[in-house]
Amino acid sequence: MPNNLSNPASPYNVGLEKNAANFSALSPLSFLEKAAAVHPQRIALIHGERRITWAQTYERCRRLASALRLRGVKAGDTVAVMAPNIPATYEASFGVPMIGAVLNTLNIRLDAEAIAFQLDHGEARVLLTDREFSGTIAAALKLVANPPIVIDIADALYEGGELLGQTEYEDLLKEGDPAFAWNLPGDEWDAIALNYTSGTTGNPKGVVYHHRGAYLNAISNIVSWSMPQHAVYLWTLPMFHCNGWCFPWTMAANAGTNVCLRRVDPGQIFAAIKTHRVTHMCAAPIVYNMLINAQPAGGTGVEHKVAGFIAGSAPPASTIEGMEKLGFDITHVYGLTETYGPASVCAKHEAWSELPLAERARLNARQGVASPMQEAMTVLDPITLAPMPWDGESIGEIMFRGNLTMKGYLKNPAATAEAFEGGWFHTGDLAVVDPDGYVRIKDRSKDVIISGGENISSIEVEDVLYRHPAVEVAAVVARLDPKWGEVPCAFVQLKPDAKATEDEIRNFCREHLAHFKVPKSVVFGMIPRTSTGKLQKFRLREQIKAEPGQS
């Protein structure tokens, strides 16, 4: 790794300092202003029958920024959003940081307790919330120590739900100034977003992004995907997940068109692709598997080539192969919440196109190499930090360094220091490096289950299981699933003379967890432990792998 060298006494530095004419902080906010100035009448967002141009989007974002400022939001404050892929969520990606505030997009699948924790931990001043989630939000607000100002989003494509807040989103925008004078951040290291990840503990960690990283990852998406200008992007990836992998900002830089979807539905996806001539989309393997299993009548797939990023749990080669048969050009990317979403890409080689489809899919299913704007991705010995040989067999830990790496964990210096030990970000993912230099994941050192692209903390599920009066010992591990990739499997050791059925255990978990975190299966019996009492989860995983279809 080359050193960063600088010689202040060099004639190339003396008298050649930064000034307003030759330097400005990198921020993705600048993309919106340019899109509106250069392509004001191009359609920026499609939502049902609505069409919003780039000029209108810029105006609406400035109104939002102005209105939030009038409500007392200042630089460094947090503004949370609980909404699906709709224009309001997209506009918050710009309007919130325009005043130096930090955007916290909440996972709409979480339960009230998890939402309450994040609102409290992030100290949200304002919460924009869609009516669909009023039940969860109402329950969460009762648990929050300092409730935020609540603004309701009454989206025309959703009927029902309660209004909980002071005003409705469109009325809030009317309070704002369409010509609001916003500024780029004084320092590109300033925070732009806060995203929570499950990690390996019950309470999630708050991952902080900076303007520089968001700017560079937005551009990295374009470069690594060779996106043409004015792409048409379908929002199958949640905007709450790593800020939609920075694609709200990417699409402004691209001056393309965002096609919004409130929920993932194969019929709606195929219809949107055909109607709007969608060119690009991103999703977890489960979404692509849904499309494979619900292809249009006659199995014709799509009528034009659609580029797709795939990430989440490592996708099976069969998924990439199946999507290619449908007319999709799938590119595998890899990353974590801590790396702004994808920070590596399985960059394709022309020679691969001549290989049989199955072999091509196998190569494309790897985690690949560092993306264009990430400095480095490597596999190191987690103790010595020595590089692992490129032999496809020696297992080490995937590590990243560069601008596409978080600032750190909010209010958690110990976890931040641990994650960055040795000058690398430690992912906790175990992998090998193939002879061609491409990284391939072998296993996960963390006990995180990735189900449908969502992280599930095994410890969080275990904590709930331990609350059941009949449970003495509990352990949760991942079980392979053809639909979700991975699902939680609970091993339960009951107390002496206690009784419980699988349905009783699962229903109990459903009362305390978001439904996607509930174990899909429960195995009763003695749970192996070491002499010191530590659960031997590796033996449970081996037991699952021995089952048919789990190898």
C-alpha positions as CSV (number, residue, x, y, z in Angstrom):
1,M,0.0,0.0,0.0
2,P,1.6,3.3,-1.0
3,N,2.1,6.0,1.6
4,N,0.5,9.4,1.4
5,L,3.4,11.8,0.8
6,S,3.4,15.6,1.1
7,N,6.2,18.1,1.2
8,P,4.9,21.5,2.4
9,A,8.1,23.2,1.3
10,S,7.8,22.0,-2.3
11,P,7.4,24.8,-4.8
12,Y,4.3,23.0,-5.9
13,N,2.8,23.8,-2.5
14,V,4.2,27.1,-1.5
15,G,1.7,29.9,-2.5
16,L,-0.6,27.4,-4.1
17,E,-3.1,26.9,-1.3
18,K,-6.8,25.9,-1.5
19,N,-9.2,28.8,-2.2
20,A,-12.7,29.3,-3.3
21,A,-11.7,29.3,-7.0
22,N,-9.9,25.9,-6.9
23,F,-11.5,23.8,-4.2
24,S,-15.0,22.9,-3.0
25,A,-16.1,20.1,-0.7
26,L,-17.3,17.0,-2.4
27,S,-21.0,16.5,-1.8
28,P,-23.7,14.7,-3.8
29,L,-26.0,17.7,-3.3
30,S,-24.2,19.4,-6.2
31,F,-25.6,16.7,-8.6
32,L,-29.2,17.9,-8.0
33,E,-28.4,21.5,-8.8
34,K,-26.7,20.5,-12.0
35,A,-29.4,18.1,-13.1
36,A,-32.0,20.9,-12.6
37,A,-30.0,23.5,-14.5
38,V,-29.0,21.3,-17.4
39,H,-32.0,19.1,-17.8
40,P,-34.8,21.0,-16.1
41,Q,-37.7,19.4,-18.0
42,R,-36.5,15.8,-18.0
43,I,-38.5,13.5,-15.8
44,A,-36.8,12.8,-12.5
45,L,-39.4,10.8,-10.7
46,I,-42.3,8.6,-11.8
47,H,-44.8,7.5,-9.1
48,G,-48.0,6.0,-10.3
49,E,-49.5,8.7,-12.6
50,R,-47.2,11.5,-11.2
51,R,-44.4,12.8,-13.2
52,I,-41.9,15.2,-11.5
53,T,-39.2,17.0,-13.5
54,W,-35.6,17.7,-12.3
55,A,-36.5,21.4,-12.0
56,Q,-39.5,20.5,-9.8
57,T,-37.5,18.1,-7.7
58,Y,-34.8,20.7,-7.0
59,E,-37.5,23.2,-6.0
60,R,-39.3,20.6,-3.7
61,C,-36.0,19.7,-2.0
62,R,-35.2,23.4,-1.4
63,R,-38.7,23.8,0.0
64,L,-38.1,20.9,2.3
65,A,-34.8,22.2,3.5
66,S,-36.3,25.7,4.1
67,A,-39.3,24.2,6.0
68,L,-37.1,22.1,8.2
69,R,-35.0,25.1,9.0
70,L,-38.2,27.1,10.0
71,R,-39.1,24.2,12.3
72,G,-35.8,24.6,14.1
73,V,-33.7,21.9,12.5
74,K,-30.0,23.0,12.4
75,A,-26.7,21.6,11.1
76,G,-25.9,18.3,12.9
77,D,-29.5,17.5,13.8
78,T,-31.1,14.2,12.8
79,V,-34.1,13.9,10.6
80,A,-35.6,10.4,10.4
81,V,-37.8,9.1,7.6
82,M,-40.1,6.0,7.8
83,A,-41.4,5.6,4.3
84,P,-41.2,3.2,1.3
85,N,-39.7,4.1,-2.1
86,I,-41.7,7.2,-2.9
87,P,-40.8,10.8,-3.9
88,A,-40.8,12.1,-0.3
89,T,-38.1,9.6,0.6
90,Y,-36.0,10.6,-2.5
91,E,-36.5,14.3,-1.8
92,A,-35.3,13.9,1.8
93,S,-32.0,12.5,0.5
94,F,-31.3,16.1,-0.7
95,G,-33.5,18.4,1.4
96,V,-32.3,17.2,4.8
97,P,-28.5,17.6,4.2
98,M,-29.1,20.9,2.4
99,I,-29.2,22.5,5.8
100,G,-26.4,20.4,7.2
101,A,-28.8,18.0,9.0
102,V,-28.2,14.2,8.9
103,L,-30.7,11.9,7.2
104,N,-31.7,8.7,9.1
105,T,-33.8,6.4,6.8
106,L,-35.6,3.9,9.0
107,N,-36.1,0.2,8.1
108,I,-39.9,0.0,7.4
109,R,-39.8,-3.7,8.4
110,L,-38.7,-3.2,12.0
111,D,-40.9,-3.4,15.1
112,A,-41.8,-0.5,17.4
113,E,-39.0,-1.3,19.9
114,A,-36.3,-1.2,17.3
115,I,-37.6,2.0,15.8
116,A,-37.9,3.7,19.2
117,F,-34.2,2.8,20.0
118,Q,-33.0,4.3,16.7
119,L,-35.1,7.5,17.2
120,D,-33.7,7.9,20.7
121,H,-30.1,6.9,19.9
122,G,-30.0,9.2,16.8
123,E,-31.8,12.0,18.7
124,A,-34.2,12.6,15.8
125,R,-35.5,16.1,15.8
126,V,-38.1,15.5,13.0
127,L,-39.7,12.3,11.8
128,L,-41.3,12.1,8.3
129,T,-43.6,9.0,8.4
130,D,-45.9,7.4,5.8
131,R,-49.4,6.5,6.9
132,E,-48.8,2.8,6.2
133,F,-46.6,2.6,9.2
134,S,-48.7,4.7,11.6
135,G,-49.3,1.7,13.9
136,T,-45.7,0.9,14.4
137,I,-44.7,4.6,14.7
138,A,-47.5,5.3,17.2
139,A,-46.3,2.5,19.4
140,A,-42.6,3.5,19.0
141,L,-43.4,7.2,20.0
142,K,-44.7,6.0,23.3
143,L,-41.3,4.5,24.0
144,V,-39.2,7.4,22.9
145,A,-37.7,9.6,25.7
146,N,-37.8,12.8,23.5
147,P,-40.3,12.4,20.7
148,P,-39.5,14.2,17.5
149,I,-41.7,16.5,15.5
150,V,-43.9,14.2,13.4
151,I,-44.8,15.0,9.8
152,D,-47.2,12.7,8.0
153,I,-46.8,11.6,4.5
154,A,-50.2,11.0,2.9
155,D,-49.1,9.2,-0.3
156,A,-51.8,9.0,-2.9
157,L,-51.0,5.4,-3.6
158,Y,-51.8,4.2,-0.1
159,E,-55.2,4.4,1.5
160,G,-55.6,3.9,5.3
161,G,-53.4,4.6,8.3
162,E,-53.7,7.4,10.8
163,L,-52.3,10.9,10.8
164,L,-50.0,11.3,13.8
165,G,-48.2,14.5,13.3
166,Q,-48.4,18.3,13.2
167,T,-48.9,18.6,9.5
168,E,-48.8,16.7,6.2
169,Y,-45.7,16.5,4.0
170,E,-47.1,18.5,1.1
171,D,-48.3,21.2,3.4
172,L,-44.9,21.3,5.0
173,L,-43.4,21.9,1.6
174,K,-45.7,24.9,1.1
175,E,-44.2,26.5,4.1
176,G,-40.7,26.4,2.5
177,D,-39.0,28.7,0.1
178,P,-38.5,27.3,-3.4
179,A,-35.5,29.6,-3.8
180,F,-34.0,28.6,-0.5
181,A,-30.2,29.5,-0.4
182,W,-28.5,26.3,0.7
183,N,-24.8,25.7,0.8
184,L,-22.4,22.8,0.3
185,P,-20.9,21.5,3.6
186,G,-18.0,23.4,5.0
187,D,-16.2,20.1,5.3
188,E,-16.8,17.1,3.1
189,W,-16.1,15.0,6.2
190,D,-19.4,16.3,7.7
191,A,-22.0,13.6,8.3
192,I,-24.7,13.3,5.6
193,A,-26.5,10.1,6.8
194,L,-27.0,7.7,9.7
195,N,-27.9,4.1,9.0
196,Y,-28.4,1.4,11.6
197,T,-27.1,-2.2,11.1
198,S,-28.0,-5.2,13.2
199,G,-24.4,-6.3,13.8
200,T,-24.0,-9.1,16.3
201,T,-25.9,-7.5,19.2
202,G,-29.5,-6.8,19.9
203,N,-29.1,-3.0,19.8
204,P,-28.0,-2.0,16.3
205,K,-25.0,0.3,15.7
206,G,-25.4,3.7,14.0
207,V,-23.2,3.9,10.9
208,V,-22.3,7.4,10.0
209,Y,-21.7,8.4,6.3
210,H,-19.9,11.6,5.2
211,H,-20.5,13.8,2.1
212,R,-17.3,12.8,0.5
213,G,-18.1,9.1,0.6
214,A,-21.7,9.6,-0.6
215,Y,-20.4,11.7,-3.5
216,L,-17.7,9.1,-4.5
217,N,-20.0,6.1,-4.2
218,A,-22.6,7.8,-6.3
219,I,-20.1,8.2,-9.1
220,S,-18.6,4.8,-8.4
221,N,-22.0,3.3,-9.2
222,I,-22.0,4.9,-12.6
223,V,-18.4,3.9,-13.4
224,S,-18.6,0.3,-12.2
225,W,-21.9,-0.2,-14.1
226,S,-21.0,1.8,-17.2
227,M,-24.3,3.6,-16.8
228,P,-25.2,5.7,-19.8
229,Q,-26.6,9.2,-19.1
230,H,-30.4,9.4,-18.5
231,A,-30.7,5.8,-17.3
232,V,-34.2,4.7,-16.1
233,Y,-33.8,3.2,-12.6
234,L,-36.4,1.0,-11.0
235,W,-36.5,1.3,-7.2
236,T,-36.7,-2.3,-6.2
237,L,-33.9,-1.8,-3.6
238,P,-35.2,0.0,-0.5
239,M,-34.1,3.6,-0.2
240,F,-33.8,2.9,3.6
241,H,-31.1,0.3,3.0
242,C,-27.7,2.1,3.0
243,N,-29.4,5.1,1.5
244,G,-30.4,2.9,-1.5
245,W,-26.7,2.1,-2.0
246,C,-26.3,5.9,-2.7
247,F,-28.5,5.6,-5.9
248,P,-30.6,8.6,-5.0
249,W,-27.5,10.7,-5.6
250,T,-26.3,8.5,-8.5
251,M,-29.5,9.2,-10.4
252,A,-29.1,13.0,-9.9
253,A,-25.6,12.8,-11.2
254,N,-26.9,10.7,-14.1
255,A,-29.8,13.0,-14.7
256,G,-31.9,9.9,-15.2
257,T,-35.4,8.8,-14.2
258,N,-36.4,7.2,-10.9
259,V,-39.3,4.8,-11.1
260,C,-40.8,4.4,-7.6
261,L,-42.4,1.3,-6.2
262,R,-44.1,1.2,-2.8
263,R,-43.5,-2.5,-2.5
264,V,-41.7,-5.3,-4.4
265,D,-44.2,-7.2,-6.5
266,P,-43.1,-9.3,-9.6
267,G,-46.1,-8.2,-11.6
268,Q,-45.5,-4.5,-10.9
269,I,-41.8,-4.9,-11.7
270,F,-42.3,-6.5,-15.0
271,A,-45.0,-4.0,-15.9
272,A,-42.8,-1.1,-14.9
273,I,-39.9,-2.4,-16.9
274,K,-42.1,-2.7,-20.0
275,T,-44.0,0.6,-19.6
276,H,-41.1,2.9,-18.6
277,R,-38.3,1.0,-20.5
278,V,-36.4,0.5,-17.3
279,T,-32.6,0.1,-17.9
280,H,-31.3,-0.6,-14.4
281,M,-32.3,-2.0,-11.0
282,C,-30.8,-3.3,-7.9
283,A,-32.0,-6.1,-5.5
284,A,-31.2,-8.9,-3.2
285,P,-31.2,-12.5,-4.5
286,I,-34.7,-13.1,-3.2
287,V,-36.2,-10.4,-5.5
288,Y,-34.5,-11.9,-8.6
289,N,-35.7,-15.4,-7.6
290,M,-39.2,-14.0,-7.3
291,L,-38.9,-12.7,-10.9
292,I,-37.5,-16.1,-12.1
293,N,-40.5,-17.9,-10.5
294,A,-43.1,-15.3,-11.8
295,Q,-41.9,-14.6,-15.3
296,P,-44.5,-13.3,-17.8
297,A,-46.7,-15.8,-19.6
298,G,-44.8,-17.6,-22.2
299,G,-41.5,-17.2,-20.4
300,T,-40.3,-14.4,-22.7
301,G,-38.8,-12.4,-19.9
302,V,-38.1,-8.8,-20.8
303,E,-38.2,-7.3,-24.3
304,H,-35.0,-5.3,-23.8
305,K,-31.8,-5.7,-21.9
306,V,-32.0,-4.7,-18.2
307,A,-28.9,-4.3,-16.1
308,G,-29.2,-5.6,-12.5
309,F,-26.9,-5.3,-9.5
310,I,-27.3,-8.2,-7.1
311,A,-26.1,-8.2,-3.5
312,G,-27.0,-9.5,-0.1
313,S,-26.2,-13.1,1.0
314,A,-23.9,-14.6,-1.7
315,P,-26.2,-15.3,-4.6
316,P,-26.3,-18.8,-6.0
317,A,-25.0,-19.1,-9.5
318,S,-28.4,-20.5,-10.5
319,T,-30.0,-17.1,-9.7
320,I,-27.6,-15.2,-12.0
321,E,-28.1,-17.9,-14.6
322,G,-31.9,-17.7,-14.3
323,M,-31.9,-13.9,-14.7
324,E,-29.7,-14.0,-17.7
325,K,-32.2,-16.4,-19.4
326,L,-34.9,-13.8,-18.7
327,G,-32.9,-11.0,-20.5
328,F,-31.1,-9.4,-17.5
329,D,-27.4,-8.6,-17.4
330,I,-26.6,-9.3,-13.7
331,T,-23.5,-7.9,-11.9
332,H,-22.7,-9.1,-8.5
333,V,-21.6,-6.4,-6.0
334,Y,-20.6,-6.8,-2.3
335,G,-20.4,-4.5,0.7
336,L,-21.9,-3.7,4.1
337,T,-23.8,-0.8,5.7
338,E,-20.3,0.3,6.8
339,T,-19.2,0.7,3.2
340,Y,-22.1,2.7,1.8
341,G,-23.5,-0.5,0.4
342,P,-21.5,-2.0,-2.5
343,A,-17.8,-1.3,-2.2
344,S,-16.7,-4.2,-4.4
345,V,-17.8,-5.4,-7.8
346,C,-17.4,-8.7,-9.7
347,A,-16.0,-6.9,-12.7
348,K,-16.6,-9.0,-15.8
349,H,-14.1,-10.0,-18.4
350,E,-14.9,-10.2,-22.1
351,A,-13.4,-13.7,-22.3
352,W,-16.1,-14.9,-19.8
353,S,-18.8,-14.3,-22.4
354,E,-17.5,-17.2,-24.4
355,L,-17.8,-19.6,-21.5
356,P,-20.9,-21.9,-20.9
357,L,-23.7,-20.1,-19.0
358,A,-23.2,-22.2,-15.8
359,E,-19.5,-21.4,-15.6
360,R,-20.1,-17.8,-16.4
361,A,-22.6,-17.6,-13.6
362,R,-20.2,-19.2,-11.2
363,L,-17.5,-16.6,-11.9
364,N,-20.0,-13.8,-11.7
365,A,-21.3,-14.9,-8.3
366,R,-18.0,-14.0,-6.6
367,Q,-17.5,-10.8,-4.4
368,G,-14.9,-9.6,-6.8
369,V,-12.5,-6.6,-6.5
370,A,-12.6,-3.1,-5.0
371,S,-15.0,-0.8,-6.8
372,P,-13.6,2.1,-8.7
373,M,-13.8,4.7,-5.9
374,Q,-12.8,2.4,-3.0
375,E,-9.1,2.4,-2.3
376,A,-8.6,-1.3,-1.5
377,M,-10.3,-4.6,-0.8
378,T,-8.3,-7.5,0.4
379,V,-8.3,-10.7,2.4
380,L,-6.0,-10.7,5.4
381,D,-5.2,-12.9,8.4
382,P,-7.4,-11.3,11.0
383,I,-4.7,-11.5,13.7
384,T,-1.5,-10.7,11.9
385,L,-3.0,-8.7,9.0
386,A,-0.8,-10.6,6.6
387,P,-2.2,-11.0,3.1
388,M,-3.6,-14.4,2.3
389,P,-2.2,-16.1,-0.8
390,W,-4.2,-16.1,-4.0
391,D,-4.8,-19.8,-4.0
392,G,-8.5,-20.1,-3.6
393,E,-8.0,-22.1,-0.4
394,S,-6.4,-20.0,2.3
395,I,-9.2,-18.4,4.4
396,G,-8.9,-14.9,5.9
397,E,-11.1,-12.0,6.6
398,I,-12.3,-9.5,4.0
399,M,-11.1,-6.0,4.8
400,F,-11.6,-2.6,3.1
401,R,-9.9,0.8,3.3
402,G,-10.7,4.0,1.5
403,N,-13.3,6.7,1.0
404,L,-16.2,4.3,0.8
405,T,-15.9,3.4,4.4
406,M,-18.0,4.9,7.2
407,K,-16.8,7.7,9.6
408,G,-17.5,5.2,12.4
409,Y,-20.3,4.2,14.8
410,L,-22.3,6.9,16.4
411,K,-21.6,7.3,20.1
412,N,-19.6,4.0,20.1
413,P,-15.8,4.8,20.0
414,A,-14.9,1.3,21.3
415,A,-16.7,-0.4,18.4
416,T,-15.3,2.1,15.9
417,A,-11.7,1.4,17.1
418,E,-12.3,-2.3,16.9
419,A,-13.7,-2.1,13.4
420,F,-10.7,0.0,12.1
421,E,-7.9,-1.9,14.0
422,G,-4.7,-1.9,12.0
423,G,-5.9,0.7,9.5
424,W,-8.4,-1.6,7.8
425,F,-12.2,-2.0,8.2
426,H,-12.8,-5.5,9.4
427,T,-15.9,-6.9,7.8
428,G,-16.1,-10.2,9.8
429,D,-16.6,-12.1,6.5
430,L,-14.3,-15.0,5.8
431,A,-13.1,-15.5,2.3
432,V,-10.5,-16.7,-0.1
433,V,-8.8,-15.0,-3.0
434,D,-8.9,-16.9,-6.3
435,P,-5.8,-17.0,-8.5
436,D,-7.2,-14.2,-10.6
437,G,-7.3,-11.9,-7.6
438,Y,-11.1,-12.1,-7.2
439,V,-12.5,-12.5,-3.6
440,R,-14.9,-15.3,-2.8
441,I,-16.8,-15.5,0.5
442,K,-16.6,-18.9,2.3
443,D,-18.4,-18.2,5.6
444,R,-19.3,-15.5,8.0
445,S,-17.5,-15.0,11.3
446,K,-20.3,-12.9,12.7
447,D,-23.5,-14.6,13.7
448,V,-25.6,-12.4,11.5
449,I,-28.3,-14.0,9.3
450,I,-28.9,-12.3,6.0
451,S,-32.5,-13.0,5.0
452,G,-33.8,-11.4,1.9
453,G,-31.0,-8.8,2.0
454,E,-31.9,-7.9,5.6
455,N,-29.6,-8.5,8.6
456,I,-31.0,-10.4,11.5
457,S,-29.0,-10.5,14.8
458,S,-29.0,-14.0,16.2
459,I,-28.5,-12.6,19.6
460,E,-31.6,-10.4,19.3
461,V,-33.7,-13.5,18.4
462,E,-32.1,-15.5,21.2
463,D,-32.9,-12.8,23.7
464,V,-36.6,-13.1,22.9
465,L,-36.4,-16.9,23.1
466,Y,-35.0,-16.6,26.5
467,R,-38.0,-14.6,27.6
468,H,-40.3,-17.6,27.0
469,P,-41.0,-19.3,30.4
470,A,-40.3,-22.8,29.1
471,V,-36.9,-22.1,27.4
472,E,-33.7,-22.8,29.3
473,V,-31.1,-22.5,26.5
474,A,-31.5,-21.0,23.0
475,A,-29.2,-20.7,20.0
476,V,-30.0,-19.3,16.6
477,V,-28.2,-20.0,13.4
478,A,-28.8,-19.6,9.7
479,R,-30.5,-22.2,7.6
480,L,-30.4,-22.1,3.8
481,D,-33.7,-21.2,2.2
482,P,-34.5,-21.2,-1.6
483,K,-36.6,-18.1,-1.3
484,W,-34.9,-15.9,1.3
485,G,-31.3,-17.1,0.9
486,E,-31.0,-17.6,4.7
487,V,-33.6,-17.8,7.5
488,P,-33.2,-18.1,11.3
489,C,-33.3,-21.6,12.7
490,A,-33.8,-21.8,16.5
491,F,-32.4,-24.6,18.7
492,V,-34.2,-24.7,22.0
493,Q,-33.5,-26.6,25.1
494,L,-36.5,-26.6,27.4
495,K,-36.4,-26.4,31.2
496,P,-36.9,-29.6,33.1
497,D,-40.6,-30.7,33.0
498,A,-41.5,-27.8,30.7
499,K,-43.4,-28.2,27.5
500,A,-43.7,-26.1,24.4
501,T,-44.5,-26.7,20.7
502,E,-42.8,-25.2,17.7
503,D,-45.9,-23.1,16.9
504,E,-45.9,-21.8,20.5
505,I,-42.3,-20.7,20.3
506,R,-42.8,-19.1,16.9
507,N,-45.9,-17.2,18.0
508,F,-44.2,-16.0,21.1
509,C,-41.3,-14.6,18.9
510,R,-43.8,-13.0,16.5
511,E,-45.2,-11.0,19.5
512,H,-41.7,-9.4,20.1
513,L,-40.0,-9.3,16.8
514,A,-40.5,-8.1,13.3
515,H,-41.9,-11.0,11.4
516,F,-38.9,-11.5,9.1
517,K,-36.8,-12.2,12.2
518,V,-39.0,-14.9,13.6
519,P,-37.4,-18.4,13.3
520,K,-38.7,-20.4,10.4
521,S,-38.0,-23.6,12.2
522,V,-37.5,-24.7,15.8
523,V,-35.4,-27.8,16.9
524,F,-35.8,-29.1,20.4
525,G,-33.1,-30.9,22.3
526,M,-29.9,-30.5,24.3
527,I,-27.6,-27.7,22.9
528,P,-23.9,-28.5,22.9
529,R,-21.6,-26.3,25.0
530,T,-18.0,-26.1,25.9
531,S,-16.6,-26.8,29.4
532,T,-16.9,-23.1,30.1
533,G,-20.6,-23.0,29.1
534,K,-20.1,-21.3,25.6
535,L,-22.6,-22.4,23.0
536,Q,-21.0,-24.5,20.2
537,K,-22.9,-23.0,17.3
538,F,-20.5,-24.5,14.8
539,R,-21.9,-27.9,15.8
540,L,-25.4,-26.7,15.2
541,R,-24.4,-25.4,11.7
542,E,-22.9,-28.8,11.0
543,Q,-26.1,-30.5,12.0
544,I,-28.1,-28.3,9.6
545,K,-25.6,-28.8,6.8
546,A,-26.0,-32.6,7.2
547,E,-29.7,-32.2,6.3
548,P,-30.8,-32.8,2.7
549,G,-30.5,-29.6,0.5
550,Q,-28.4,-27.8,3.1
551,S,-24.9,-28.6,1.9
